Amino acid sequence: MITQKKLADLDPKRDLILHADLSDKGIHVGHLSLGIMMKLGTQTDLIYVADTWYYMFEEKEIVEDTYPKGAIRKQ
């Protein structure tokens, strides 16, 4: 069992590692980074974020993503 303390000690790409280890068991691990302030009635409304999470869950091919696209620059 992975505890919270052990998770902190894992590789920064732990979502990718967990996804690789668990996907053959039918378990999808994904991470969605949010680069927004949520505001009702705009493109940053919670409903759009929820749609993105749901899409990631349904497709089970996307392990990491950002919302909105391009919001977080990779270093």
N, C-alpha and C positions, 0 to 999 in steps of 0.2 A: 504494500500500500504506500502511495506517495503522500507524505504529509506536507503541510504548508512550508515548513522549514526546509525540507528536502527540495521542494519546488524552487525555492529561492536559490539553491545551490546549483541548479541545472543550467545547462547552456542557454544563452539568450534566445536561441532558436528552438526552445523546448516545445513550442507548439508543433513545429515540423517533426521533431523527434517523436512526440506523443502520437501525432497523426500517423506516422510511419509504423509505429509499434502497434497501434490499436485498430487501424483501418481494416485489417483482415478479420477482425472480430465484429465488424459492423458498427464500430464506434467512430464517429467523426469528431475530430478536434480541430477547431478553427479559431482565428483571432481577427477581430475587426477593430482597427484603431480609428477613433473618432477625432477629427480635427475641426470640431464645430462647437458652437454654443447652440443648444437646441431651443427653437422658438416655434410655438404653435402657428400653423397657417403659412409656413414658409417651406422651402426645400430642406430646411434643417429640422422639420417637425419629426417627432418621434416615430410617426407612422412610416416615414421613408427609411429611417434607420432600421426599424423592425423588418421592413420588406427586404432590406439588404441582408440582414442576418438570416431571415427565412430562406432567401435565395441561396445563400452559402450552405445552409443546412440541406436543402433539397438537392442541390447539385453535387454536394460532397466532393468536389474537385478543387474548390478554392480553400486553401488553408490559411492564408493571410491576405488581408485587403485593408484598404483605407476608405473612409467615407468623409467627405466626398472624394472622388478619385483625385489624386495628386495633392491632397491636403497635407501630407507628411512627406518631407523630402528624405530620401534615403542617403545615408552618409557613407 
